[in-house]
């Protein structure tokens, strides 16, 4: 599970990430609303832990923008605001749950597990980009009548690239989102799996390519091609 933590108090954000990592979640942190929304819009997360009072863009505005875009990622608001009015405002904006600070780690973990279980009932079965279709349950990647099976890491890299809607993802982005806190992973791991995926795209005769942008990272691009 990939969890995005958006909290402007860095020490608290890092503490939440450690709690989640100890429970085998992969985490990424943003410390302001603008970068938090940008990360959330990539579609790479299974849930978001979100503060309300943030510099740049408030948590309520982030939830509202995500829901307006059709992004149904589960959102848990975690805030010092305790009034019923604040809770109602958060839930009406589109949040799925609401916790107040200070909080107990076991409750935070239980609520996240509940949110991600519920979200599994409405998850899309496939992701698409260009002429590609990725089956999220079987890890099969298809182009027309051709299909190849992806290994676990190949699947996670491809899913992350497809969810990013042609945005550029750096090697560090992919390391964080696919490998998480795996100490053995490096940028060489990213390069290796991108190479594996390129060979499979070639085998599929797909018009989709993983393009390298020098000094920046990777993105998917779709080109017309005769198959």
N, C-alpha and C positions, 0 to 999 in steps of 0.2 A: 504494500500500500504506500502510495506517495502522498504526503501531507504537506501543504503549504502553510507556514505560520507567518502571519502579518502582524507585527507588533513593534512599536517604535522604541520601547525600552529594550535595548539590546541584551542586557543581562537576563531579562525575563524571557525574551524570545529564544535566546540560546539555552536557557534552562528548560523551556518547553520542548525544544528540539531534542535535548538529551533524554527527557522523560519518554518521548515518543520513540526515539532510537533504541532505548533499552527495552521497549516493547516490540521491537522488530519492525517499526515503521521507517520508511525512508522520508527524510525531511529536507525542506529548503526554507530559508527565512528571508523575509523582506522587511525593511525597517521604516517604510513610508507607504502611503496609500497609492502613489503613482506607480512605483515599481511593483507593488503588490498586485494591482489590477493588471499590469502588463504580464506578469507571470501567470496569474489566474486565467487570462485569456488564451494561453497556449493550450489549455485543455489537458495538461499533463498530470493533473492531481486527482486523487480519489476523494479528497476532502480538504477544506480550508478552515484553519483556526484564525479568527479575525478579530482584532481590536476595533473599537468604534472610533475613538479619538486618535486620529492619525494625521501627521503632516502631509500636505499635498492633496489628499483625497480621503474623505471620511470612510469608515467601514460601511456605513449605511449606503453611501453613494456607490461603493464598490459592489455591494450586493445588488443594488438596483440596476447598475449597468450590466452585470453578468446576466441577470434574469431577462433584461430587455433584449440581450443578444441571443437568448435561448439557451444559455449555459446553465445546466441544472446541477452542477457540482454541489454536494452538500456543504453547507457553511455553518460553523459553530461560532457564534459571537462570544468573545471572552472579554469582559469589560468591568471596570470599577463602578459603572452606573448600575444602581440597584432598584430604581423605581419601576413600578408596574408600567408607567407610561413609556419609559425607555425600552422595556422588554417588548411591549406591544409594537412600538415603532420598528424595532429590529426585525421582529417576525413578519410584520406587514411589508417590510422592504423586500422580504424573500428569504431571510435566514431560516435555517431548519431547526436550530436549537440555540440556547442562550445560557451562559454561565457567568457568574460574577466572581471578581477577584476579592480576596484570595480564594484559591480553589484547592481541592485535594487531588493529587495526581490520579488515584484510582478512579475517581468520578470522571475526570477528563477522559481517561482511556475508555471507560465504559460507554460514555456518550459517543465518542468517535466510532467505537465498534458498532454501536447501534445505528449510527448514521450511515456508515459504509455498508452495513447489511441491508438497510432499506434501499440505498441507492442501487444495489445490485439487482433489485427487482425491475428497474427501469433502464438499465444500461443498454445501449445500442449493441446489436449483435455483430455489426461490421463497421469498419472505418474505411473510407474511400478517399482516393486522391488520384486525379487524372483517370487513367484506364485501370487503376489498381483497386482491388477490394481485399481488405484484411479481415479474416474471420477472427473475432476476439475470443472465441471459445476454443477453436481448434488450432489456432496459430497458422492457418493456411493462407498464403498470399496468392491471389489469382489475378490473371490478366486475360480476359476473353475466356477461352476454353483451357488455358494452361494454368496449372496450379503447382506451387512448391510449398513444402512445409518449413516453417522457420523454427530454429532452436529458441530456447527461452530468452537469451540475450538479444538474438537477432530480432525477435518479436518486439521486445521492449524498445529497442532502438528505432525500429520502423514505426511502431505505434507513436512514439514521441515525435518523430519527424512528421508523420501524417497529421498529428494533432496540432502542430505548430503553424499550420496554414501558410506554408512557404516562408515563414520567418527564418532568419539565420540563427542556428544554435551552435554555440562554441563547443569545443571538446569538453570544457569544464561543465557546461550546461548538461551535456549528455552524461558525463561521469556522475554528476550529482543526481540526476533524475533516474538513471538506469541502474547504476552500481551503488548509489547511496554511500554508506560509510565503509564499503569494502576496501580494506587497506591494501589489498593486492592489486587493485585496479589502477590503471594509469592511462595517459592519453594514447599510449600504444594499443591499449585494449579497444578504445574507440575506433582507432584507425583500422584495426583488424576486422572488427564487426562491420564497419562501413564497407570494407573490401568484400567481405562475404556477401553482403546484401547487394552490392553492385553486380556480382557474378550471378546472383539469382534473378535480378532484374533483367540482365542480359539474356539469361535462359528463358525468361518469360516473354522476351521480345517486347518489353513494355516501353512506352514512350516517356515514362517517368525516370528521371535520373537524380542521383544524389550529387549535387554540385558542390564543389569545394570553393569557398571564397577565401582567398589567401589572407592569412592573419585574422580571419573572422570566425570561420567555422563551416557548417554544412547547412544546406537546405534542399528540399525537394523541388524539382521543376518538372513540368510536363511539356513534352514536345510531341507534335504529330509525327507518326511513323507508320509505315506500312508493315503489317505483321503477316 
